Amino acid sequence: MVDCPVFLDSFQLLPQPSSLFFLLFLCFPPGEPNSEEVKVVGPGDSILAIVGEEVDFPCHLSPYLDAEHMEIRWFRSQASEVVHLYQGRQELHGRQMAQFRNRTKLVKDEIAYGSVIVHLHRVVPADEGPYGCLFLSSNFSGEAVWELEVAATIWRFCRPRSRTTSLYLSLLLPPWDSLQTAPEEELLSERPDRALGLEQKQQVSSAAWVGVGLARVFVPPESRFRRVTQANQAQLSSAFY
């Protein structure tokens, strides 16, 4: 048995509180939180995005934990449908689904605190649906999921007097299978005196609200875009002029 009189003498000279702290440090060194206590926090239950614009998918660990050495994956309805992948401290663009290539950007300025964001550029109708983010390491795995809802603004079809007026009275109208039935070029050509509108008998089932000068109206999935009659056009024009 090796004798360590110098170490023992030095240890005995330490004040009692310091000695206790030193022993606790040796027995319970600081480290990562228990994996059962860590959870992944996403952007919420649902996000609204406008076609042609950008949407953010922020995710972070709670409590904050360094995620620089973790795999972080944004995906669609399942983990194999990769939207953006961070693995081995680098981004693997080759693993992305074709529809998301050259459209995503990772912001990892605060990855040391477990916080990252993916920007999705040029939102299209096909982007609508379920999404999620997954954090994965040797001793932790967790994910958060949400729904992306995509809407279109049709202020440009109504041709109000000014852009300010159009922004104040924007109408956001999903779904997108309806938009695809009538190309924009067709709607704006041939008959400039006609405006894009909604069928009179359709019922708006989603919530409608007004916020800081912006009116938004959501229509149910079964709705279809129709060309309005002259009577409907007059009613629509009176709302803008």
C-alpha positions in Angstrom: 0.0 0.0 0.0 1.4 3.4 -1.0 1.8 6.0 1.7 0.7 9.5 0.9 1.4 11.6 4.0 1.9 14.8 2.0 -1.5 14.5 0.4 -3.2 13.6 3.6 -1.6 16.4 5.5 -2.6 18.9 2.9 -6.1 17.6 2.8 -6.4 17.9 6.6 -5.4 21.5 6.4 -8.4 22.3 4.2 -11.4 24.0 5.9 -14.2 21.6 6.4 -16.7 23.1 3.8 -14.0 23.0 1.1 -13.2 19.4 2.0 -16.8 18.4 1.7 -17.2 20.2 -1.7 -14.0 18.5 -3.0 -15.4 15.1 -2.0 -18.7 15.8 -3.7 -17.0 16.9 -6.8 -15.0 13.7 -7.0 -18.1 11.5 -6.4 -20.5 13.5 -8.6 -18.6 15.3 -11.4 -20.7 17.8 -13.4 -22.1 16.5 -16.6 -25.1 16.4 -18.9 -28.6 16.5 -17.4 -30.4 13.2 -17.1 -31.8 12.3 -20.6 -35.2 11.8 -19.0 -35.2 15.4 -17.9 -34.4 16.9 -21.4 -37.1 17.5 -23.9 -37.2 19.0 -27.4 -39.3 22.1 -27.9 -40.5 23.0 -31.4 -42.3 26.1 -32.8 -45.7 25.0 -31.5 -48.7 23.0 -32.7 -49.0 24.8 -36.1 -47.4 27.4 -38.2 -48.9 29.6 -40.9 -46.9 30.4 -44.0 -47.6 32.5 -47.1 -46.8 31.1 -50.5 -43.6 32.6 -51.9 -42.3 33.8 -48.6 -40.1 32.3 -45.9 -41.0 30.3 -42.8 -38.8 29.4 -39.7 -38.6 26.0 -37.9 -37.0 26.8 -34.6 -36.1 23.9 -32.2 -34.2 23.8 -28.9 -33.5 21.6 -25.9 -34.9 22.3 -22.5 -33.1 22.6 -20.2 -30.4 24.1 -22.4 -27.8 21.6 -23.5 -24.9 21.7 -26.0 -26.1 20.1 -29.2 -23.0 20.7 -31.3 -22.1 17.0 -31.3 -25.6 15.8 -31.8 -27.5 14.8 -34.9 -30.3 17.3 -35.6 -32.8 16.4 -38.2 -35.8 18.3 -39.6 -38.2 16.0 -41.3 -41.7 15.7 -42.8 -44.2 13.1 -41.6 -41.4 10.6 -40.7 -37.7 10.8 -39.9 -36.6 9.3 -43.2 -38.2 12.3 -45.1 -35.3 14.7 -44.5 -35.9 18.4 -44.8 -32.5 19.4 -43.4 -29.9 17.3 -41.6 -27.0 18.3 -39.3 -24.7 15.4 -38.5 -21.1 15.1 -37.5 -20.9 18.8 -37.0 -21.7 19.5 -40.7 -24.8 19.8 -42.9 -25.6 16.9 -45.2 -27.5 18.4 -48.1 -27.3 15.2 -50.1 -29.8 13.6 -47.7 -32.5 16.1 -48.3 -35.7 15.4 -50.1 -35.6 16.8 -53.6 -38.3 19.4 -53.0 -36.3 21.0 -50.2 -32.8 21.2 -51.8 -31.5 24.7 -52.2 -34.4 26.0 -50.1 -33.2 25.6 -46.5 -30.7 27.4 -44.4 -29.5 26.3 -40.9 -28.8 29.0 -38.2 -26.7 27.4 -35.5 -25.3 30.5 -33.7 -26.7 29.2 -30.4 -26.2 25.5 -31.0 -24.0 25.4 -27.9 -27.2 26.1 -25.9 -29.2 23.6 -27.8 -31.0 26.1 -30.0 -31.1 25.9 -33.8 -33.4 27.3 -36.6 -34.0 26.2 -40.1 -35.3 28.8 -42.6 -37.4 27.3 -45.4 -37.4 29.7 -48.4 -40.0 30.2 -51.2 -42.9 28.4 -49.6 -45.0 26.4 -52.1 -48.4 24.7 -51.7 -46.8 21.3 -51.5 -45.0 22.3 -48.3 -48.2 22.1 -46.3 -48.4 19.2 -43.8 -46.7 17.7 -40.7 -43.1 18.5 -39.8 -40.8 17.6 -36.9 -37.2 18.0 -35.5 -35.2 15.2 -34.0 -32.2 15.6 -31.6 -30.1 12.4 -31.4 -26.9 11.5 -29.4 -25.4 8.4 -27.8 -27.5 8.9 -24.6 -30.4 11.1 -25.8 -33.2 11.0 -28.4 -36.1 13.4 -28.5 -38.3 15.1 -31.1 -41.0 17.8 -31.5 -43.7 17.8 -34.2 -46.0 20.5 -35.7 -48.2 21.3 -38.6 -47.4 23.7 -41.4 -50.4 25.5 -43.0 -49.9 27.3 -46.3 -52.1 30.1 -47.5 -52.1 32.5 -50.4 -52.8 36.2 -50.5 -54.9 37.3 -53.5 -54.8 41.0 -53.1 -53.1 41.3 -56.5 -56.2 39.9 -58.2 -58.5 42.5 -56.6 -56.5 45.5 -57.9 -57.2 48.0 -55.1 -56.1 51.6 -55.5 -52.9 51.2 -53.5 -50.6 48.6 -52.1 -51.3 49.8 -48.7 -55.0 49.2 -49.1 -54.3 45.8 -50.6 -52.2 44.8 -47.6 -54.9 46.0 -45.2 -57.5 43.9 -47.0 -55.6 40.8 -47.8 -57.6 37.6 -48.2 -55.8 34.4 -47.4 -57.4 31.5 -49.1 -56.3 27.8 -48.8 -56.4 25.1 -50.0 -54.0 24.8 -52.9 -55.5 22.2 -55.0 -58.1 24.9 -55.8 -55.4 27.3 -56.9 -53.9 24.8 -59.3 -57.2 24.3 -61.1 -57.0 27.9 -62.6 -53.6 29.3 -63.5 -52.9 32.9 -62.5 -52.2 33.8 -66.1 -55.7 32.6 -67.2 -57.4 34.5 -64.4 -55.7 37.8 -65.3 -55.9 37.5 -69.1 -58.8 37.5 -71.5 -61.3 39.3 -69.3 -59.5 42.0 -67.2 -63.0 43.2 -66.0 -63.4 40.0 -64.1 -62.0 39.4 -60.6 -61.2 36.2 -58.7 -63.7 35.5 -56.0 -65.5 32.9 -54.0 -68.7 31.0 -54.8 -71.6 32.8 -53.1 -73.0 29.7 -51.4 -69.8 28.5 -49.8 -69.6 28.7 -46.0 -66.5 29.9 -44.3 -65.8 27.3 -41.6 -62.4 28.5 -40.4 -61.9 31.4 -38.0 -61.8 35.0 -39.4 -60.0 37.7 -37.6 -58.8 41.3 -38.1 -55.4 42.3 -36.6 -53.7 45.6 -37.0 -55.4 46.5 -40.2 -55.1 43.1 -41.8 -58.2 41.0 -42.6 -57.7 37.3 -43.2 -60.4 34.9 -44.2 -59.8 31.1 -44.3 -62.1 28.8 -46.3 -62.7 25.1 -45.8 -60.9 22.4 -47.8 -63.9 21.6 -49.9 -64.1 25.1 -51.3 -63.2 25.8 -54.9 -62.1 29.0 -56.6 -64.7 30.4 -59.1 -64.9 33.4 -61.4 -67.5 35.8 -60.0 -70.5 37.1 -61.9 -70.9 40.7 -62.6 -73.1 41.1 -59.5 -70.4 39.5 -57.3 -67.8 41.7 -58.9 -69.7 44.8 -58.0 -69.9 43.6 -54.4 -66.2 42.8 -54.3 -65.3 46.2 -55.9 -67.4 48.1 -53.4 -65.3 46.5 -50.6 -62.1 48.0 -52.0 -63.1 51.3 -53.4 
